[in-house]
Amino acid sequence: MTSGSAPKPRTRAERQGTTSISAGERGTGERGTGERGASEREAGGGESATAARVPAEDVPHHLWRTLHEAAGAACDVLEAAPDGGWPVAELRAHAALLCAVVQQVAVGERAAVGDLSPGIPVRRLLDALRRDFLARTLAEGRAADALPAIRVLDALEQVQEALEEDRAHRFASRLAGFDALELVVDVAHDMRSPLGSILFLAERLRKGQSGAVNAIQERQLGLVYSAAFGLSSLASDVIELAKGGDRLVDLHPIPFAVSDIMRSVRDIVLPIAEEKGLALQFTPPEGDVRTGYPAALNRVLLNLTTNALKFTAEGGVDVTATPRSRTRVEFSVRDTGRGIPEQVMGTLFDAFRRRVKPGEYVFSSAGLGLSICQKLISAMKGELKVETALEKGTRFYFEIDLPLVTKRM
């Protein structure tokens, strides 16, 4: 069988009579001719040709019943898979649709896979179905079922070919393949390059380096910068998560000023707060110069503050750093937003979360940032915690080692 080729429509005579799946028609490799099949039939004394021709009406009903039972078992396999979570009803609906397509192909119709959603792992479902069907057929051990079973298996192969030809399913298969992570990281890298250019140009324009700008234009450029920065951060989070998400850029603790970190975060998110009319407050700790991992802390505070602003419609966001000892500092990001629903709390720090709409994975509504924050804080020997109340607000907080530096270095 030629990989990736679309199934050929059967002739009217074939649909009314018999269908061939001999080596001459199916096993020809790239040449697409019947020469290899003819040679094999000659070498085998014609046995292959006789075994491969099965009248359409000779596929017994109990084999179709076995196919549907195998489809149900395939759904069970996918439901129990570690990366499962697909809605049961949609899985079973697609399994039933696959069975219908297989039956159509078995009587000479073209494999119509357009109604199969790429959001459901149809190829995995088909593979599991084929394996279970073959196992059930062999277990029953009916000699009379051998040729009809071959016909059903041939129809399954043709459906597989049709899926490979379908662009949407081919793309979905690539995303589920062994190199899926590499593909996602490549896309994220491709996003960061043009976004970096947007950030550079927006910042130059905002600072008036290409000519004077008025207050409204400055705010608009700030929003462009913040939006581009958000997308760039998302791309960076994808890349970081692919590498584990817990890498500390600074290999060893170094002295830094917490107020510098807060000022950097404030400069980035201030246009968002101004556009939404939100108050934004940053309070550095007493004993500002500490020893720690400034790059990781900057990323954590930026992600938490951005999320707080995103989910707050009125009021404001308060970012504070409170010393708990000479070596420990608690950071808190509090908002007056809508709060986090109880049903979300269990998966709040998951990088991916199932949509309310069945059958689709999405980035968590808090973005990949919370997952990255949790990993980075853990790498700094802390724990990210959350307090929330509906319609009152949310507070994310954590405590990490930041020994006080008595003399600035």
Secondary structure, DSSP 8 states (H G I E B T S, - for coil): --TT-------HHHHHSEEE--HHHH--TTS-SSHHHHHHHHHTTTHHHHHHEEEGGGS-HHHHHHHHHHHHHHHHHHHTSTT----HHHHHHHHHHHHHHHHHHHTT-----TTS-TTS-HHHHHHHHHHHHHHHHHHHT-GGGHHHHHHHHHHHHHHHHHHHHSHHHHHHHHHTSTTHHHHHHHHHHHHHHHHHHHHHHHHHHHTTTTS---HHHHHHHHHHHHHHHHHHHHHHHHHHHHTTS---SSSS-EEEEHHHHHHHHHHHHHHHHHHHT-EEEEE--SS-EEEE-HHHHHHHHHHHHHHHHHT-SSSEEEEEEEESSSSEEEEEEEE-S----HHHHTTTT-SEEE-SSTT-EEE-TT-THHHHHHHHHHHTT---EEEEETTTEEEEEEEEE--B-SS--
